[in-house]
Amino acid sequence: MNGQNRKDIAPGVLVEIVLKQDQRTGKRTAGIVKDILTKSPFHPHGIKVRLEDGQVGRVQLIKATN
């Protein structure tokens, strides 16, 4: 699943995000969602989340759900 719909993402879900500094290259970082930062139900570039390790980026791929 892509990360454009907020309803598909919840704390504890394993995702791949693109960090702000990696947007040009598209390099992805895997991690577990701690907080969902985007308030709207949909975002065309991906829902912004904070991972458990503190990194913030937009979800590109949802790898596994609870």
C-alpha positions in Angstrom: 0.0 0.0 0.0 1.1 3.5 -0.6 1.1 6.0 2.3 -1.3 8.6 0.9 -4.3 7.6 3.1 -4.2 8.4 6.8 -6.6 5.6 7.6 -4.1 3.0 6.4 -1.4 4.1 8.9 -1.4 3.6 12.7 1.2 3.6 15.5 3.2 0.4 15.4 3.0 -0.2 11.7 6.2 -0.9 9.7 6.6 1.6 6.9 9.2 3.1 4.5 9.5 6.9 4.5 11.4 9.5 2.6 13.2 12.0 4.8 13.2 15.7 3.9 16.9 15.6 3.0 16.3 12.5 0.8 13.4 13.8 -1.3 15.7 14.5 -4.3 17.1 11.0 -4.4 14.0 9.2 -3.2 16.1 7.2 -0.7 13.8 5.4 1.7 14.2 4.7 5.4 12.3 1.8 7.1 10.9 2.1 10.6 7.9 1.8 12.9 5.4 4.6 13.2 5.3 6.4 16.6 3.1 9.4 15.7 1.1 10.5 12.7 1.8 14.2 12.0 -0.5 14.9 9.0 -4.1 15.8 10.1 -5.8 15.5 6.7 -7.2 12.1 5.6 -5.2 12.2 2.3 -1.9 13.7 1.1 -0.6 13.2 -2.5 3.0 13.1 -1.4 2.4 10.7 1.6 1.3 11.1 5.2 3.9 12.6 7.4 4.9 10.5 10.4 7.5 10.3 13.2 9.2 7.0 13.6 10.1 5.4 16.9 13.7 6.5 16.5 12.6 10.2 16.0 13.0 10.5 12.3 10.3 12.4 10.4 9.2 11.9 6.8 6.5 11.0 4.4 5.2 7.4 4.1 6.0 5.9 0.7 5.2 2.3 1.4 3.3 0.4 4.2 5.2 -2.8 4.7 3.3 -4.6 7.5 0.4 -3.9 9.8 -0.5 -5.1 13.2 
